[in-house]
């Protein structure tokens, strides 16, 4: 079923090209160029941008959409990201750029995933948001907010699992945390693991996720990384119970027992111990990030000791334990976490690092 959906995606993209139609906002650009070499990722293409601006542009490429990067011919620049709309992002980017411009002539260089600078326009490979696999209560979605490669050319697939919001709010369609863009920018497809809140129970979701990963593996992805936040991170750790299922796990503030005051805290550590002891993935590389002042963490020191012990059950373990200044259950979405750790997490997952500063 997954293979059929992926074929449908490629057919949709090809049809748009043959017809000569401009793709809709949520659709793909040309598929002839690998997304890993998409022009928007080429810092050297930016005209008249000083070294400091090139460094800042690299930061921009790690930001969530809607986003825009503005540029002036006198070398000024400015950007805005994670705004309520693309129009707001563009206005803010131009305004920031014009503050440092002698000509006050800043224009948009990059919009979301596309280059729009006059004379250098280049849409990036993207994908229609469609279900690529699913079952009762869950769906895998290709995410149009990220560059797209396809299983034959992708470096791997990064499956992102959202948390389970208090009060039963629907967390489907939420954008994966910005650190995921470090993977996307180097060639990974980003695929969301969305669950309906009414049936999103912990162990059921773990079973769904394992099935989703098997389906992706069968479709041809060479490497599977599973990441998530809160309950999604907990489910990602549960995927380690099946040997050789995943190549890596990135668990950001894993939790499954409610916020401070929940009666489930009484057995939270026992449940985490079961997840850790049940891990049986001797080749998997695992990242866990835990934050101070996390209202979903019943025992930071006790959980920290368990996360460290996970190293004996997997191939390699990186524990980012309460980094300074980055606090709270949602700290994984903090831009400081992204800029400080995203490149390092990517390098650890791919075996080029053993630790992060």
N, C-alpha and C positions, 0 to 999 in steps of 0.2 A: 504493500500500500504506500509506504514511504517513497519507494522508487518512482511509483506512478505520479505522486504529487510533485516530486522534484522534476520529473520530465515535463509536467504541466507548467511549472515555473519557467523552464527554458523555452517552451513553446510560446508562452505569453510574451516573453521578452523578444523572441525572434519575430513574432507577429507584429509587434510594435515597430520593429526596424523595417520589415518589408513594406509595411504600409506607409512608412515615412512620417508617421504621426509623432508628435511630441509626447513623451511619456507623462502620465499623470504624476502628481507630486509624490505619491507613494510607490511609484513604479521604477523600473530599472533604466539605466542608461545603456550605452553600448556594451555588449558582452565580449567584444573582440579584444579588449584590454583587460589584463588581469587586475583584479582589485588591489592586489598587493603592490602594484606599480601605478596605481591611479594617480593622475597628475596632481590632485589636491595634496598628496602626501609628499610631493617633491619640494622640499624647502628651497632648493637652489633655483626654482623657477620664479620665485618672487622678485619682481623688479625693484632695484634700488633699495633693498631692505638691509640695514646694517646687521652686524652679528647679533646684537641684543634683540633686534626684531625677529631674526630667524629663530633664536632660542625661544622667544615668546610665541612664535607661530607653532613651534613643536608642542608647547603647552596647550595651545588652542586645539590642536588635533586630538587631545585627550579629553576634550570637554563634551558634555551632553548637548544634544540638539533640543530646541532650535538654537542655532549659533550662526554667527557671521563674523568675518574678519575684514576690516577696512584698511585701505592703503592709500598713501598719497605719493605723487611723483617726487616729492622732496624727502622721502624716506620715513615719514611719520606712519604710525600704525595704531590700531586699536581693535579690540574685539569684545564680544559679549556672547555668553552661552547660557544654556539652561533657562531660557526666557519663556514667558508665557505665549509668545508667538514669534514667528520669523520676522515680521515687521518690526516688533519691538527690539529684537536682537540687532537688526540692521541699523535702526535709528541710534541705538546706544553705541554700536561699534563706530559709526561715522562720527558721532559727537566726541567720543574719546579720542579718535584719530585727529580730528580737527583741532583739539586743544593744543596739540604739539606741532601743528602744521603751519608753516609760514604762508602757504597759499590758500588754506582753508578749502582745499579741493579734494578731500578724501572720497574714495569710491569703494564699493564692496568688491573685494577680491575673491572671497570664498563664502558660499552660502550653504550651510549644512554640509553636504558631501560633494558639492560641485564647485568648480572654478567658473567664475562669471566675469572676470576682468576683461574689458574690451580687447578683442584680438587674441585672447588666450582662453576663450570659453571651452570648457571640457566637462561634460557630465561624467559622473563616476558610475561604475557598475553597481546597480542596486537591484532590489527584488521586490515584487509585489508581496504584501503581507498575506500569506495564505497558510493554511494548516498543512504541515508536511507529514504529520502523523497524529494519532489521537485515539482516545477511547472514552468510556463513560466517565465524565468528570475531569478529563484532562485533554490538553492539546499542545502539540509542538508547533510553534509559529516561527517562520522566517521573519526577521525583524527588518522592516524597510528603512529604519533609521541608521543602519550600518552598511558598510560596503559588502558586496556579495561576490563569492567566488565559485561556489558549486563544489560538490564532493570530489570531482575529478581533479580540481586544481587547488583546492583549499589546503592550507597547512594543517588544518584540523577543524573540528567543530567545538565551539564553546557553548555549552547548554547552560542557560541562566534560569535559576529557580527563584521566584519572588517569595517574600515572607507571607505569613498569614496575619492579616490585620485584625486588631482587636475590634470587637463589635460586628464582625462578619462583613466588613467592607470588601468590595471586589478589587483585588490587586492585579487582575489580569490586565495586560496591555501596558503595564508600567515599564518605564525604560530601565534596562539593566544599569547597574552602577558604572560610573565613568572609567574605573580601572579596566573594564572589559575592552575599552577601545584600544588599549595597548596591544591586545591580542588581535583585534580586528584589523588594526593598521599594519600588522605583519602577516596577514593572510588567513586568519581564522574566520569562518562563518559564525555569526551570532544567532543562536536559536533559543527562543524563550520556551520554558516549560510552564505553561499557564494552567491553573486549576480553579475550578468553580468553588467558591467559598462554602457552599452548602454541604459539599461532600469531601472537603479537603482535610481529611484526617491523616495524622502523621504516618502511620504504617501503610495505609492505603496509598498515599502519595509516594512513599518509598518504592512500593511495588510498581507503580505507574512509571516512575523515573527510570527504574532498571529496565523496564520494557522499552521505554523511549530510547535509551542508550543502545540497547541491542538493535533496534530498528535503524538507528543512525549508523552504527557500525556496519550493518549489512548493506547500507546504501553506498559505502565506499569511502567514508571518512577515515583517513589514516590515523588520526589522533583525536581522542575525545577528552575534553576538559569539562568538568561539571562544577559550576560555581553557583553561589546563592547567598542570600542574606536572611538571617533569622531562621524561620522554619525551613525556608528553602536551603539554607546552609546545613541545617540538621539533616535534611533528606539527602543532600549531597554526601555527607559523611556516611550515611547508611548505605550508599552505593558501594562503599568499600568492602562490604560483606561478601560480594561476589568476585572471586579472583579474575583478574585480567579484564574486568568490565570497563574500567576507566583508566586512562593514563595519568590523570591528575584531578585533584579536587581543590577548589578554592572556597573555603567556608568563612564567610564574613559574619561575625557576631552570631554564631549558631545558637538557636533557642527553640524550645518546644513546650514550655510549661507556663507561659503567661508572664505578666509583669509582676512587680513587687506586690506582695499581698496575696498572690494566688495560692490556693491550697495545694496545687500541684507541685509547688516548690519542695514539698516534703519528700518527694521521690525523684526530683530532677537529677540529682547526682547519681542515683542508682541507674536511672535510664541512660545517662551519658556514659557511665561505666560499661553498660551493656553494648552500646554502640562502639565504643573504643575496643573492647575485648572481642567484639564480633568482626572487627576489620580483618580482612584476609586478602590483602592486595600487595604482595611483596614487591611489585614493580612500580606502584603508583607513587607519585610525588604529591604531597599534601601541604596546603597552606591553610592555616587557621589564624584569623585576626580577632582579637578580643580587645574591648575598650573599657576604660574606666568610666564610672558613672552610668553603667548600662543597667537600666531598670529591669531588664529581662535576665540578668545574671545573678543567680542566687548565692554564688560563692566563687568570686574571681580567683582566689588562690587555689581552692580545691579543683575547680574546673581547669585551671592552668596546669596543674600537675597531671591531670588526666590527658589533656591535649599533648603535653610533652611525651607522655608514655605511648602515645599513638605511634611515635617514631619506630617502636619495635614491631609494629604490625604492618608497616608500609615500606616503600623503597626509600623515601626521604621525607623529612618533616621540617617545615618552617613555621614557627609559632611567633606571630607578631603580637606581643603581649603588652597591652595598654600603652601604646605609644604616647609620648607627651603631647599635650595640647589638643589631641584629637579624641573627643569624649562623646559618650552617649551611644545608644543602640543603633542609631542611624549614621554613625561616624564613618562608615565605609563609603558613604556618598559625599563626604567632605572633600573639597578640592585639595586640601593639604594631604589627605591620605592618598589621593590619586597621584599627585605630583611626586610625593615622597616614595611611594611603594609600587605603583603600577609597573614601571619598567623592570623593577627588581623581581616582582612576582612572576612576570613573563619569563625572565631569564632563569629563575629557579625552576619553574614548571618545565622548561625545555632543557634543564640540566646544565646550564652554563654558570649557575651560582649555587652556593651552598647556604648562603645566609643573606640577610639584608641589614644595612646599617641600623 
